Amino acid sequence: MKSIAASLRRLSLAALTVVLVVSSFFVFVPSAAAETYTIKLGNDKGMLAFEPAKVSIKPGDTIKWVNNKVPPHNVVFDGVKNAAKSADFAKALSHKQLMMNPGQVQETTFPTDAPVGEYTFYCEPHRGAGMVGKIVVEG
């Protein structure tokens, strides 16, 4: 009788341990990791365009800007056409320094508290040629 009781105790302790270990995976699973999206400055065919011209992201995500074709390029967020309605916020996201060489990289990380909505950006030297794009921050 004692050996049956001891075996049942060990079996219930093992089952409890398994339940605790499995449930801890659900408690300690990190939230979704931030993503990084690549946007080329100048498309592969040599056109003055961002590729892709529109990207949907979540707050906390990063945009990797890669200087591709027909430099110089930069990335300037429009101080008026942005969901934050803030010229200072747009300036903080921008990279006004010209990238002269193909392959150069800049990154913009949207804050985790970035307002949801559209953010228009452009290349200063090629804005008149239509080199404009949008980032859509989704909730």
C-alpha positions in Angstrom: 0.0 0.0 0.0 2.8 2.4 0.9 4.6 1.8 -2.4 1.3 2.5 -4.4 0.8 5.8 -2.4 4.5 6.8 -3.0 4.1 6.0 -6.7 0.9 8.1 -7.0 2.6 11.0 -5.2 5.6 10.8 -7.6 3.3 10.6 -10.6 1.2 13.6 -9.5 4.4 15.6 -8.7 5.7 14.8 -12.2 2.4 15.7 -13.8 2.3 19.0 -11.9 5.9 19.7 -13.0 5.0 19.2 -16.6 1.9 21.5 -16.3 4.1 24.2 -14.7 6.8 24.0 -17.4 4.3 24.0 -20.3 2.3 26.9 -18.8 5.5 28.9 -18.3 6.0 29.0 -22.0 2.8 30.9 -22.4 3.6 33.3 -19.6 7.2 34.1 -20.7 6.8 34.1 -24.5 8.0 37.6 -25.6 5.6 39.8 -27.5 6.0 39.9 -31.2 9.4 41.2 -32.2 9.8 44.4 -34.1 10.3 43.9 -37.9 12.8 45.6 -40.2 11.6 46.6 -43.7 13.9 47.5 -46.6 13.1 50.4 -49.0 15.5 51.0 -51.9 16.2 54.6 -52.9 16.1 54.4 -56.7 14.5 51.3 -58.1 16.4 48.5 -59.8 15.5 49.8 -63.3 17.2 53.2 -62.5 13.9 55.1 -62.0 13.7 57.9 -59.5 11.4 56.1 -57.1 11.3 54.3 -53.8 11.0 50.6 -54.0 8.5 49.8 -52.5 6.8 53.2 -52.5 4.4 52.2 -49.7 5.0 50.0 -46.6 2.7 49.2 -43.7 4.4 48.7 -40.4 3.7 48.6 -36.7 5.0 51.0 -34.0 8.5 50.0 -33.0 9.4 48.6 -36.5 12.5 49.8 -38.4 12.8 51.0 -42.0 16.2 50.2 -43.6 16.9 52.7 -46.4 19.3 51.4 -49.0 20.8 53.7 -51.6 20.3 51.8 -54.8 20.4 53.6 -58.2 20.8 57.2 -59.5 22.2 58.8 -56.4 22.4 61.1 -54.5 19.4 60.4 -52.3 18.1 61.2 -48.9 14.9 60.6 -46.9 12.9 63.5 -45.6 9.5 63.0 -43.8 7.0 65.7 -44.6 6.4 68.0 -41.7 2.8 68.5 -42.6 1.7 65.1 -44.1 2.3 62.9 -41.1 0.0 61.3 -38.6 1.8 62.9 -35.7 1.0 66.4 -37.1 4.4 67.4 -35.9 7.3 68.9 -37.9 9.7 68.0 -35.1 8.6 64.3 -35.2 9.0 64.3 -39.0 12.5 65.8 -38.6 13.4 63.1 -36.1 12.5 60.4 -38.5 14.3 62.0 -41.5 17.9 61.5 -42.8 18.7 64.7 -44.6 22.3 63.9 -45.3 22.7 62.8 -48.9 23.8 59.3 -49.6 26.2 59.4 -52.5 27.2 55.8 -53.0 25.1 52.7 -53.9 24.8 50.4 -51.0 24.9 53.1 -48.3 22.3 52.4 -45.5 20.4 54.5 -43.1 17.7 53.3 -40.6 14.6 54.9 -39.1 12.9 53.2 -36.2 9.4 54.3 -35.5 8.8 54.8 -31.7 6.5 52.4 -30.0 4.2 55.3 -29.3 4.1 56.6 -32.9 0.6 57.7 -33.8 -1.2 55.4 -36.2 -1.7 56.7 -39.7 0.2 57.7 -42.9 3.6 59.3 -43.0 4.7 60.8 -46.4 8.4 60.9 -47.2 10.5 62.1 -50.1 13.9 62.4 -51.6 14.9 66.1 -51.5 16.9 66.2 -54.8 14.2 64.2 -56.7 10.9 65.2 -55.1 10.0 67.2 -58.2 10.5 64.1 -60.2 8.0 62.3 -58.1 10.3 60.4 -55.7 7.7 60.3 -52.9 6.6 57.4 -50.7 4.4 56.5 -47.7 4.8 54.6 -44.4 1.5 53.4 -42.9 1.7 52.8 -39.2 -1.0 50.4 -38.2 -2.2 49.8 -34.6 
